[in-house]
Amino acid sequence: MKQHDVLIVGGGLAGLVAAHQLAKGGREVLLIEKKSYPFHRVCGEYISNEVRDFLEKEELFPFQYKPSEIRRFRLTSVKGKVAEAPLDMGGFGVSRYLLDRFIYEKSLEKGASFLLNTQVEKVHYDSKNKIFKVDGSDGSMRYAKHLIGAFGKRSKIDKSMNRDFMNKRSPYIGVKYHIKVSHEEDMVALHNFDGGYCGINKIENDLYNLCYLGSREHLRYFGSIPKMETSILYQNPQLKRIFEAGEFVFDKPEVINEINFSPKKPIENHVLMTGDAAGLITPLCGNGMAIAIHTGKLAAEAILQNRSQPDIEYQYLHNWNRFFKTRLWVGRRVQQLFGAKWTSEFSVGLLKRSPYLAQQIIQRTHGDQVV
């Protein structure tokens, strides 16, 4: 029963960045991931340039994959009305399939250890001995002085910890494709439909990510994803054109259920929650990947810069609230303007009439440059 210095549960962007930074800082770190790299994730695959300088400085920017450069934003209503705005900070597009593996390999080079194809079942903090106990699906028990939770939107660990949001049903599902289609290369577009919205942006190798947040009730009613898409998503003529003209690369879409945007606590039972485990920003704001990268960095810094668990938690909670609390709140408010016929028509019309308002929404859901 080995005791680790730092144990990270989950190998998405937040966990990978934390592992890389901790190993670079000379700490012994083990990351446990239930899958094996590379693999696809339900994700918009657009990253705000707020984290680009940090990634380049740490040699974590995947230049060799030639990510797309994204400078413009398009929004359409359910009926296909269009509003556009520049993205002053901009962003880039790259698939998680390539990016996660790239940072994984960089973390290995720094000395981080990985345990793949292993599901963590439970996490417990022994307050008397000030140590974390982690139960794995392989029957193993591991101990760690520090623990970072990077296990995504919803996991068995959330249930075992009895986190509040697990007691609330979510009406949303997430669906992702990679497609080849004629589309502006520097444009990230968000298309409304009844019950949700769909984003599209270029990634690498002339591919586009097509990812949407849809209704669990619609899927249940129509019985299949293709029937739901033709009946609901095709009501937006912009989406109908993309779906009919696109060449779909996957044999079947990547799908995730029960996507919950309820507020979460960034620290629970002394676990530093990062990425989506600490709270989801609504996809229409397009910054989930940037936030995950930033939270991984902040969690690693809190551990590297402090000795005691209370000091680590204080620094991480302070910085998490400073950088993300307001952004997630704004995202939840803005989300109420999308995913329905009347509200989407109103929102697109409002943004067309007021470019200033559009820029304010974009600025308030983006962060400053991460250094």
C-alpha positions in Angstrom: 0.0 0.0 0.0 2.2 2.8 -1.3 1.9 6.3 -0.2 2.2 9.0 -2.8 3.0 12.6 -2.5 0.3 13.8 -4.9 -2.4 11.7 -6.4 -4.5 13.0 -9.3 -7.8 11.3 -10.2 -8.7 11.9 -13.8 -6.6 12.5 -16.9 -8.3 15.3 -18.7 -6.7 18.7 -19.3 -6.9 19.8 -15.7 -5.3 16.6 -14.4 -2.7 16.5 -17.1 -1.6 20.1 -16.6 -1.4 19.6 -12.8 0.7 16.4 -13.3 3.0 18.2 -15.7 3.6 21.2 -13.4 4.0 19.2 -10.2 6.5 16.8 -11.8 8.3 19.8 -13.3 8.5 21.2 -9.7 10.1 18.0 -8.5 7.1 16.4 -6.8 6.3 12.7 -6.9 2.9 12.5 -8.6 0.6 9.7 -9.8 -2.3 10.3 -12.2 -5.1 7.6 -12.4 -7.2 7.6 -15.6 -9.9 5.1 -16.4 -9.1 5.0 -20.1 -5.9 4.9 -22.2 -4.5 7.6 -24.4 -5.5 8.6 -27.1 -9.3 8.7 -26.9 -12.1 11.1 -27.8 -14.1 13.2 -25.3 -17.4 15.0 -25.7 -15.9 18.5 -25.9 -16.2 21.7 -28.1 -12.4 21.6 -28.8 -12.1 25.4 -28.9 -9.6 26.9 -26.5 -9.5 30.6 -25.7 -6.1 32.2 -26.2 -6.1 33.3 -22.6 -4.0 30.1 -21.9 -1.9 30.2 -25.0 1.1 32.1 -23.5 1.2 29.7 -20.6 1.0 26.6 -22.9 3.8 28.0 -25.1 6.0 28.8 -22.2 5.6 25.3 -20.8 6.1 23.7 -24.2 2.6 22.3 -24.1 1.2 24.1 -27.2 0.8 21.5 -29.9 2.4 23.4 -32.8 3.1 20.2 -34.8 -0.7 19.5 -35.1 -1.3 22.9 -36.7 -4.3 24.0 -34.6 -6.8 26.3 -36.3 -6.7 30.0 -35.5 -10.1 31.3 -34.6 -10.9 35.0 -34.6 -14.7 35.4 -35.2 -17.9 34.3 -33.6 -21.3 33.6 -35.2 -24.6 33.1 -33.5 -27.8 31.9 -35.1 -31.3 31.6 -33.9 -33.6 28.6 -34.2 -35.0 30.1 -37.4 -31.5 30.8 -38.8 -31.2 34.5 -38.1 -27.5 35.4 -37.9 -25.4 37.7 -35.7 -21.6 37.9 -35.8 -18.9 39.5 -33.6 -15.0 39.5 -33.6 -13.2 37.6 -30.9 -10.6 40.1 -29.7 -8.6 37.6 -27.8 -9.3 34.8 -30.2 -8.6 31.1 -29.7 -7.5 27.9 -31.4 -9.0 24.6 -32.2 -7.5 21.2 -31.7 -9.0 17.8 -30.9 -8.8 16.3 -27.4 -7.7 13.1 -29.1 -4.4 14.7 -30.0 -4.0 17.4 -27.3 -4.5 15.1 -24.3 -2.0 12.5 -25.6 0.5 15.3 -26.3 0.4 16.7 -22.8 0.4 13.1 -21.4 3.7 12.4 -23.2 5.1 15.8 -22.0 4.2 14.9 -18.5 5.9 11.6 -18.7 9.1 13.4 -19.9 8.9 15.5 -16.7 8.7 12.4 -14.5 5.0 12.1 -13.8 3.6 8.6 -13.3 0.4 7.3 -14.7 -1.9 4.4 -13.9 -4.2 3.9 -16.9 -7.3 1.8 -17.5 -8.1 2.0 -13.8 -11.3 3.4 -12.4 -11.2 5.1 -8.9 -14.3 4.0 -7.0 -14.0 5.9 -3.7 -12.0 8.7 -2.1 -11.7 9.2 1.6 -9.8 11.7 3.8 -8.4 10.4 7.1 -8.5 13.7 9.2 -6.6 12.0 12.1 -3.6 10.9 10.0 -4.1 13.7 7.4 -3.9 11.4 4.5 -6.1 10.5 1.5 -7.2 6.9 0.8 -8.2 6.0 -2.8 -9.9 2.7 -3.7 -9.4 1.5 -7.3 -11.5 -0.8 -9.5 -8.7 -3.3 -9.5 -9.1 -3.8 -5.7 -6.1 -1.7 -4.9 -5.8 0.9 -2.1 -3.5 3.8 -2.4 -2.6 6.6 -0.1 -1.6 10.2 -0.8 -0.6 13.3 1.1 -2.4 15.5 -1.4 -5.3 14.8 -3.8 -6.5 16.6 -6.9 -9.9 15.7 -8.4 -9.9 16.0 -12.1 -12.6 13.4 -12.8 -14.8 15.5 -15.1 -18.5 16.4 -15.3 -19.9 13.4 -13.5 -18.3 10.3 -11.9 -18.7 7.5 -9.4 -16.5 9.5 -7.1 -19.1 12.4 -7.0 -21.7 9.9 -5.9 -19.5 8.3 -3.3 -18.8 11.8 -1.9 -22.5 12.6 -2.0 -21.9 15.9 -3.8 -25.0 18.0 -3.9 -25.4 18.2 -7.7 -25.6 14.4 -8.0 -29.0 14.6 -6.4 -30.4 16.7 -9.2 -31.4 15.3 -12.6 -30.1 17.2 -15.6 -32.1 17.7 -18.8 -29.0 17.8 -21.0 -27.1 15.4 -23.1 -23.9 16.1 -25.1 -23.1 14.8 -28.6 -19.9 15.2 -30.6 -18.8 14.5 -34.2 -15.8 15.2 -36.3 -16.8 16.2 -39.8 -15.4 17.5 -43.1 -17.4 20.4 -44.4 -17.1 23.8 -46.1 -17.0 26.3 -43.4 -15.0 29.5 -42.4 -11.7 28.3 -40.9 -11.4 31.2 -38.5 -15.0 31.1 -37.2 -16.5 29.4 -34.2 -20.3 29.3 -34.6 -23.1 28.5 -32.2 -26.4 27.4 -33.7 -29.6 27.4 -31.6 -32.3 24.7 -31.9 -35.3 23.9 -29.7 -33.9 22.6 -26.4 -30.2 23.3 -27.0 -27.4 24.6 -29.2 -24.7 23.3 -31.4 -21.1 24.6 -31.9 -18.8 24.1 -34.8 -15.2 25.1 -35.3 -12.1 23.9 -37.2 -9.6 21.7 -35.4 -6.7 20.0 -37.2 -6.3 18.1 -40.6 -9.2 19.9 -42.3 -11.6 18.5 -39.7 -14.3 20.4 -37.8 -15.6 19.6 -34.4 -19.5 19.5 -34.3 -20.7 19.3 -30.7 -24.1 20.0 -29.3 -26.0 20.2 -26.0 -29.4 18.6 -26.5 -32.5 17.6 -24.6 -32.7 14.2 -22.8 -36.5 14.4 -23.2 -36.2 14.9 -27.0 -33.9 11.8 -27.3 -36.3 9.8 -25.3 -39.3 10.9 -27.4 -37.7 10.3 -30.8 -35.9 7.1 -29.7 -32.6 7.7 -31.5 -30.0 10.5 -32.1 -30.4 10.6 -35.9 -34.2 10.9 -35.6 -33.9 13.6 -33.0 -31.4 15.5 -35.2 -33.6 15.5 -38.3 -36.7 16.4 -36.3 -35.2 19.1 -34.0 -31.8 20.3 -35.1 -32.8 20.6 -38.7 -35.4 23.2 -37.8 -32.4 25.6 -37.9 -31.6 25.9 -41.6 -27.9 26.7 -40.8 -27.6 23.4 -38.9 -29.5 21.5 -41.6 -27.0 22.6 -44.2 -24.0 21.6 -42.1 -25.5 18.1 -41.3 -26.5 17.4 -44.9 -23.3 18.7 -46.4 -20.9 17.3 -43.9 -18.8 14.1 -44.2 -19.0 12.4 -40.8 -15.7 10.8 -39.7 -16.9 8.8 -36.7 -18.8 5.6 -37.1 -21.1 6.8 -34.3 -21.1 10.0 -32.2 -19.5 10.4 -28.8 -22.3 10.9 -26.3 -22.5 11.9 -22.6 -25.6 12.0 -20.4 -26.6 14.1 -17.4 -24.6 17.3 -18.1 -25.2 19.4 -15.0 -24.4 23.2 -14.8 -25.4 23.5 -11.1 -22.7 25.2 -9.0 -20.1 22.9 -7.4 -17.6 23.5 -4.6 -14.0 23.8 -5.7 -12.9 22.0 -2.6 -14.8 19.1 -1.0 -13.5 16.8 1.7 -10.1 18.5 1.3 -9.9 17.4 -2.4 -8.9 20.2 -4.8 -11.5 20.0 -7.5 -10.3 21.1 -11.0 -11.8 21.4 -14.4 -15.4 20.3 -14.8 -15.2 18.6 -11.3 -15.2 22.2 -9.9 -18.0 23.4 -12.1 -19.0 23.7 -15.8 -19.1 26.8 -17.8 -22.0 26.6 -20.3 -20.7 25.5 -23.7 -22.0 28.6 -25.4 -19.2 30.5 -23.7 -16.6 28.2 -25.2 -14.1 28.3 -22.4 -14.3 25.0 -20.6 -10.9 23.8 -21.9 -9.1 27.0 -21.0 -10.6 26.9 -17.5 -9.6 23.3 -17.1 -6.0 24.2 -18.0 -5.9 27.1 -15.7 -7.4 25.2 -12.7 -4.8 22.5 -13.2 -2.1 25.1 -13.1 -3.6 26.7 -9.9 -3.9 23.4 -8.1 -0.3 22.5 -8.8 0.9 26.0 -7.7 -1.1 25.7 -4.4 0.7 22.4 -3.6 4.1 23.6 -4.7 4.0 26.9 -2.8 2.6 25.7 0.5 3.4 23.0 3.1 0.2 22.6 5.1 -3.1 21.3 3.8 -5.0 24.4 5.2 -2.7 26.8 3.4 -3.0 24.8 0.1 -6.8 24.9 0.3 -6.9 28.6 1.2 -4.7 29.6 -1.8 -6.6 27.3 -4.2 -10.0 28.4 -3.1 -9.1 32.1 -3.2 -7.7 31.9 -6.7 -10.5 29.7 -8.0 -13.1 32.2 -6.8 -11.0 35.1 -8.1 -10.7 33.7 -11.7 -13.8 31.6 -12.2 -16.7 32.2 -9.8 -18.1 35.2 -11.7 -17.5 33.7 -15.1 -19.5 30.6 -14.3 -22.3 32.7 -12.8 -22.5 34.9 -16.0 -22.4 31.8 -18.1 -25.5 30.3 -16.3 -27.3 33.6 -16.7 -26.5 34.0 -20.4 -27.5 30.4 -21.1 -31.1 31.3 -20.3 -31.2 33.4 -23.5 -30.5 30.3 -25.7 -32.1 27.0 -26.7 -35.6 28.2 -27.5 -37.3 29.8 -30.4 -38.4 33.1 -28.9 -35.3 33.7 -26.6 -32.9 32.8 -29.4 -34.6 35.2 -31.8 -34.5 37.9 -29.2 -30.8 37.2 -28.3 -29.6 37.2 -31.9 -31.5 40.4 -32.6 -30.2 42.1 -29.5 -26.6 41.2 -30.4 -27.0 42.5 -33.9 -28.3 45.8 -32.7 -25.7 46.1 -29.9 -22.2 45.1 -30.8 -21.1 46.6 -27.5 -23.4 44.1 -25.6 -21.9 41.2 -27.6 -18.4 42.3 -26.6 -19.4 42.6 -23.0 -20.8 39.1 -22.9 -17.6 37.7 -24.6 -15.3 39.6 -22.2 -17.2 38.6 -19.1 -17.0 34.9 -20.0 -13.3 35.0 -21.0 -10.4 35.4 -18.6 -7.2 37.5 -18.6 -4.0 36.1 -20.0 -2.7 33.2 -17.8 0.9 33.6 -16.8 
